[in-house]
Amino acid sequence: MHKRKFIVLIITIILTNLLFGQQQQATKNAGSITGKVFDQVTKKPVEFSNVILYNQLDSAQVTGTVTNKDGKFVLKNIRDGKYYLFVQFIGYARKLINNISISNSNLNPDLKNIYLKPAAITLKNVVVEGQRSPISYELDKKVIDVSQIHTAMSGTAADVLQNVPSVSVDIDGNVSLRGSTNFQVLIDGRPSVMSAQDALQQIPASSIQNIEIITNPSAKYDASGTAGIINILLKKDSNLGLSGIVDLTGGLNDKYGGDFLFQYKTPSVSYDFGVDFNRRSFPGTNRQEKQFIIGDNTLAIIIQTKRQLRYQLKIIMS
């Protein structure tokens, strides 16, 4: 029994010596890789650069480290073999170094200075687009850009004014400015030969550039029109010959309409002809009840309508 224990002890000592000798030999043959990393432009050290070593045989990652404040790095305990490494840092192009060999004759290769090139990032152009409000406010007036009110392009000037503050339009197309119909209509700054309501209901929106609402007119305007002035600025077209425009519109509850305007322009005079038609439907029920009491007698009048249809046809010649 004692003899068997003695044999086991001898074998254990021998194996321990062999393993320890192999580890010493492996440690003895292990090498290191050193180098320094710099900015290629400024020549300053690049601190905290990532240095990663790969085995050239199977591309397996072996080890890695980061550079210190002087840009220096050391990769230790590298066995015999061939390797490649990557050096990278945010804002720089990645640097590849190939064919790094560790052998008994070259255990501590020095890669010396490694320069990283700043990475140039090209951004695409950014275009910011916006759309102006159709109504702008100036010192003494509101200006309506008719080209941005698409829902009214097939109507008249009265249709353009439906959603403008301080202006109201009833179902018949009659316009009120600040609650009053006593206002003046100008066309390109000149008084209109037509009445204010006729002018607004007959001028097609497609021929209007801007509409100015002047509630506090200055001294240069005529005093007529106590509620204010509506100045219609027509589109300026220098093209000679025949031109025209046709618009169609439609809506819910059997609403539809359209207009066309033709113009023939010569160097001295222009001729305009247009037609505007609108069919407006107002569904629903309207009930009115009136009672008249005369002595002991009572007279009741009940008026009930279910639907109203209104047609509007305008012909413009000038």
Secondary structure, 3 states (H helix, E strand, C coil): CHHHHHHHHHHHHHHHHHHHHHHHHHHHHCEEEEEEEEECCCCCECCCCEEEEEECCCCCEEEEEECCCCCEEEEEEECCEEEEEEEECCCECCEEEEEEEEECCECCCEEEEEEECECCCCCCCCCCCCCCCCEEECCCCEEEEHHHCHHHCCCEHHHHHHHCCCEEECCCCCEEECCECCCEEEECCEECCCCHHHHHHHCEHHHEEEEEEECCCCCCCCCCCCCCEEEEEECCCCCCEEEEEEEEEEECCCEEEEEEEEEEECCCCEEEEEEEEEEEEEEEEEEEEEEEEECCEEEEEEEEEEEEEEEEEEEEEC
